[in-house]
Amino acid sequence: MSTDLDKKTREDEKKNIEKKIVEFNLLDSRIKEVEQSLAILEKQIAELQACQLSFDELKDVKKNVRMLAPMGPGIFVEAKIEDSSNVLIDLGSRILCKKSLDDAKRIIQSKLDQALDVHAKLVEEIDALLQRISKLEKNIKESA
């Protein structure tokens, strides 16, 4: 009878370890997903920060100044700035809206604040996932 009990206990322990390994793998996959999201978000944050700097530089540009405007990766077109006090903002579906530099800066700052908030939440999520995965790893090693 004790052998049946021992066998059942070993089977339960084995199932428990397998369950922990599955959870470990799921957590590891989630960490990778969050890391990918963070990388994309960090790129967006950098672009928003660069945009802010461009607004600051644009304030000092005088009318009819020639510049190179990016058309794509490594492709530029020569352009002339006729109005440096306003910019066009894409609202989506290629609908543009004229905004003053100050209004545009506020919009970009709002987007940047939102992105930084999401970034902080994702970092917190990764920290929590790493703590959980560390505990699981310890439990798996102790159980094995």
Beta strands, then each sheet from edge to edge (+ up, - down):
strand 1: 65-72
strand 2: 75-81
strand 3: 86-92
strand 4: 95-100
sheet 1: 1+ 2-
sheet 2: 3+ 4-
end
